[in-house]
Amino acid sequence: MIRAENIYKSYEDVKVLNGIDLEIPEGKTVAIMGKSGAGKSTLLQILGTLDNPDTGNVFIDDQLVAGLSSKELAQIRNSKIGFVFQFHHLLNEFSALENVAIPAMVNSANKAEAFKKAKELLDYLELSHRLEHKPNEMSGGEQQRVAFARALVNNPKVVFADEPTGNLDQGTSEEVHNLIQKLKKEFNQTFVIVTHDEYLAKVCDITFNIVEGRIIE
């Protein structure tokens, strides 16, 4: 699903990634771990087309990302990639249903279809009682489930998650662990997860550790 070849990335004089090579198979949950500042989030952003490497290539679903226009990259992100972040990044002025439906409407679905799919996902994630609630009216765990629904609404090939349990208490973190396992099992969903959460890493199929800008599997 994802292939990275010889990825290097520096910020001014600081070398962050030093020749990253990895392959992420379809339908697997992959954890990326490492010390703070090791380059985990930088790698995730490069794999998710949010940033560019200095050198090296990324392939998503066998498509080379390098050389694509901004419009083509945006289309890949909206149709093949879902994102979940530590702080949810939900739009506070919109309801849960609207937050989930927006990416589908951006992806050319009509409003009725977008809201139908959004409702189905929120029902599946046991949030049918929160459809019209805004983010500040929901718990942290509920907001994170809405974020997962939003990431899934366009049936992405892969979901990238950056510290999805980093802002949650232990009980709510366990809910996210179980949710990821459920989505992998029932939808064969591919996940790439940056995390410090050792328990979450243990329930993933593959763990990559970044040490001195290189990958250790």
PETA-V614593 format. One record per pair of residues at least 4 apart in sequence whose C-alpha atoms are under 6 Angstrom apart, sorted by the first residue. I is the first residue (numbers start at 0). J is the second residue. D is the distance in whole Angstrom. If there is no record, write none. Layout:
i=<I:I>
j=<J:J>
d=<D:D>
//
This chain:
i=<0:0:0:0:0:1:1:1:1:2:2:2:2:3:3:3:3:4:4:4:5:5:5:5:6:6:6:6:7:7:7:7:7:7:8:8:8:8:9:9:9:15:15:16:17:17:19:25:26:26:26:27:28:28:28:28:29:29:29:29:29:29:30:30:30:30:31:31:31:31:31:32:32:33:33:33:44:44:45:45:45:57:58:58:58:67:74:75:76:78:78:79:79:80:80:80:81:81:81:82:82:82:82:83:84:84:84:85:85:85:85:87:87:91:93:93:94:94:94:95:95:95:96:99:99:100:100:100:103:103:103:104:104:108:118:120:121:121:122:122:132:137:140:157:157:158:159:159:159:160:161:161:162:162:164:167:167:168:176:181:182:183:183:207:207:208:208:209:209>
j=<23:24:25:59:60:22:23:58:59:21:22:57:58:20:21:56:57:20:55:56:18:19:20:55:18:19:54:55:16:17:18:52:53:54:15:16:52:53:13:14:15:38:212:212:212:213:213:189:187:188:189:189:189:190:203:204:190:191:203:204:205:206:192:193:200:206:192:193:206:207:208:194:208:37:208:209:49:50:49:50:51:64:62:63:64:71:78:79:80:153:155:155:156:155:157:158:150:155:158:150:158:159:160:160:160:161:163:161:162:163:165:143:146:134:97:133:131:132:133:130:132:133:130:117:149:113:114:117:108:113:153:108:113:113:122:148:126:127:126:127:136:141:171:189:190:190:190:191:192:192:192:193:193:194:172:171:172:172:199:185:186:187:188:215:216:214:215:213:214>
d=<6:5:5:6:5:6:5:6:5:6:5:6:5:5:5:6:5:5:6:5:4:5:5:5:5:5:6:4:5:5:5:6:6:5:6:5:5:5:5:4:5:6:6:4:5:6:6:6:5:5:4:5:6:5:5:5:6:5:6:6:5:6:5:6:5:5:6:5:6:5:6:6:5:6:5:5:5:5:6:5:6:6:5:4:6:6:6:5:5:6:6:4:5:5:5:6:4:6:4:5:6:5:6:5:6:5:6:6:5:5:6:6:6:6:6:6:5:5:4:5:6:6:5:5:4:5:5:5:6:5:6:5:6:6:6:6:5:6:5:5:6:6:6:5:6:5:6:5:6:5:6:5:5:5:5:6:6:6:6:6:5:5:5:6:4:6:5:5:5>
//
